[in-house]
């Protein structure tokens, strides 16, 4: 029997203020009744209100305004769904002065209250899988668009999720998920599991903090680095260990549950093509999953979700070994980045489903609404992620401003973008800029459409992985559906890549013409003015220097003519699109003998000797300095560790010698190409 509570008693029961409870009642968010002129709240109602699990039949006020606690493409995606449902979308500023810190739970809740939101969608990343944040949102009286905090707490903890899966008979990998997090315990567990293995954060996801360890000698450093990244990204440095399945497929099941206990599986996505344990290409359905396996994975996923009282959209991830045996990895208690491929093959709008579920709608009503809106198309969908990163330099993050932008259109093509012309791409956030998705009646058509869409995409001003993506979607192993999680380590980069992507003479020429156009702001005497002769300029691009004769002689008869190159000039820089890569051309400074000598030494030129520079390969913050002036180092020893976008990168010595100078300090912000230290022979 529910107890009737006054507002002050209800507040004490849930740890809120009396004023908050009174506000919830006045706004209609919390059901209450008047008894003798005073408000009374049933204990079961206040408990369900805080748990985010309204009881079936309990009337709920409609959602009218949604606060989007995120940024970039997912914020734009949620906003589109809100417009479709005639809801007001509230998107806070996340850059510049006065920007909202999306990792500050109290600030986000306060901003949502101030904006008059009655629901909050967390998107993915940031606080989306933070159970304490979900509880704070619910306690504030705002509807939480996501699973109950208890489900987040259980399934968001990879160690707890592994133990739950094992108890339910769902296979898991050999591993370690015990509370003892000492180095001694982790090392002992690794010896029992055997190598190779993965070191993974117990909290969070997205590949952050994961380390592949192939031998015991590398384990201590991997544990330390994984702890640092986990603490920085998730505020939790606990780790688990898992046996590494070499050559596995990565398959995941999308589930959807309403507040009344009903749940459905929406099929699988194949996410096997990855770099640094982060996905690059996803498709649905998987070429490796037949109807029988799909049914088994779907039932296992529904069983796991029901066990924690799941509500909303969630994803259970699995590995498939060479024999097709599946083992559970984790459950993501949020919307996935790759949700569009499921939407395109099912006809659902998963964000709209999330909002409808948060408003109390049953799944049967959602299914009817979807069927009336757009019939499920079936077919095949494939998606790639456009990142601000240099795939040709170890997938290191890149920064810059978008100076030219063109998205593809056409049959079956969808673009979920988080950038626009003029967007500044910095190192604070995840490097994903957009998702380009193609649907077709069959797998072959979807890949053909995607390849064409990528060919029509232009992004200038910041280096992206677009040229790599154009190459990837045409690879035989990908087109055959045979890709595994280690495919890129086997095929990328191809041996001929340097020759295929060398900067053509035409690019040097058009860049020189653009830089030296009449009325330009560059030095008119730069690079080799010559009396009664064609002007020669010295340009630099992608670490190369080239002398360009600006006479502009036409091509000889029969010589192939390169199609017009897309370019944009910004100040003293010309950004040229070379097969999808934004290459920045500038007038080069006069030759520097010392710099030339250092370059020769760094590249092992015979006869070259002297100190060599340790160069930052990416922009970021100096996290750790591993060597001091006078220390002896060997080639491959770490000198400086940089951090960008919550990921670490060790910059190592390129030669054996002694540290002659250290030019940076911890917490310094550095740019790509900046000197970090010098090594003397």
SULJO-V407157 format. One line per field, one symbol per residue. ss: DSSP state (~ for helix, > for strand, _ for the rest). psi: psi as a letter, one per 40 degrees, with the letter a starting at -180 (. if undefined). burial: + if it has 9 or more other C-alpha atoms within 8 Angstrom, else -. A space follows every 10 residues. Layout:
ss = ???
psi = ???
burial = ???
This chain:
ss = ___>>_~~~~ ~~~~___~~~ ~~~~~~~___ __>>>__>>> >>~~~~~~~~ ~_________ ____>>>>__ _~~~~~~~~~ ~~~~___>>> >_________ ____~~~~~~ ~~~~____>> >_________ ~~~~~~~~~_ __>>>___~~ ~~~~~__~~~ ~~~~~~~___ _>__>>____ __~~~~~~~~ ~~~___>>>> >_________ >>>__~~~~~ ~~~~~~~~~~ ~~~~____>> >>>_____>> >>>>>>>___ __>>>>>>>> >>>>>__>>> >>>>______ ~~~~~~~~~~ ~~~~~~~___ _>>>>>>>>> _____>>>>> >>______~~ ~~~~~~___~ ~~~~~~~~__ __~~~~~~~~ ~~~______> >>>>>>>_>> ~~~__>>__> >__>>>____ __>>>>>___ ___>>_____ _>>>>>>>>> __~~~~~~~~ ~~~~~__>>> _____~~~~~ ~~___~~~~_ ______~~~~ ~_____~~~~ ____~~~~~~ ~~~~~_____ __________ _____>>>>> >__>>>>>>_ __________ ______>>>> __>>>>>>__ >>>>>>>___ __~~~~~~~~ ~~________ _>>>>____> >>>>>_____ _>>____>>> >>>>__>>>> >>____>>>> >>______>> ____>>>>>> _
psi = hiihiidddd dddefiiddd ddddddeedh hiihhfeiih hhdddddddd eegiihehhh iihdhhhhfa iadddddddd ddddefihhh hiheiaheih heegdddddd ddddefieih hebiabedfh ddddddddde ehhhgaiidd dddddehddd dddddddeeh iiihahfidh eidddddddd dddiiiihhi idiaaeehei hhheiddedd dddddddddd dddefheiii iihhhhfiih iihhihiaee ehiihfaiih fdhihfeiid hiihiheehi dddddddddd dddddddefi hahihhiihh adeehhihdi hhfihidedd ddddeeeihd ddddddddee hidddddddd dddhiheaai iiiihhigig defffiiiia iheihhiiii hehhhhieii hehhhaedii ehdihhihii eidddddddd dddddehhhi dhhifddddd ddeehdddde feiieedddd ehiidedddd eihidddddd dddddfihei eiheeiffhh hfiihhihii hfeihhhhhe dfhiiihehi hhihihihhh bfhhhhhgfe hhhhhihiii hhdddddddd ddefhhehia iiihiheiia ihdiheiihe ihiihehhdi hihhfeiihh hiheihaihd iheiiieihi iheihdiihi .
burial = ----++++-+ ++-+-+++-+ ++-++---++ ++------++ +++-++++++ +++++----- --++++++++ +++++++++- +++---++++ ++-+----++ -+--+-+++- -++---++++ ++++-+++++ +-++++++++ +++++++++- ++++++++++ ++++++---+ +++-+++--- +---+++-++ +-+-++++++ ++++---+++ +++--+-+++ -++-++++++ ++++-+++++ ++++--++++ +++++++++- +++-++++++ +++++-+-++ ++++++---- ---+--++++ ++++++-+++ ++++++++++ +----+++++ ++++++--++ ++++++++-+ ++++++++++ +++--+---+ +----+-+++ ++++++++++ +---++++++ +++++--+-- -++-+++++- ----+-+--- +-++++++++ +-+-+++-++ +-++-+++++ ++++++++++ --++---++- --++++++-- ---------- ------+++- ++++++---- -----++++- ---+++++++ +---+--+++ ---------- ----+-+++- -+++++++-+ ++++++++-- -----+++++ ++-----+-+ ++++++-+++ +++-+-+++- --+++--+++ ++++++++-+ +++-++++++ ++---+---+ ++--++++++ +
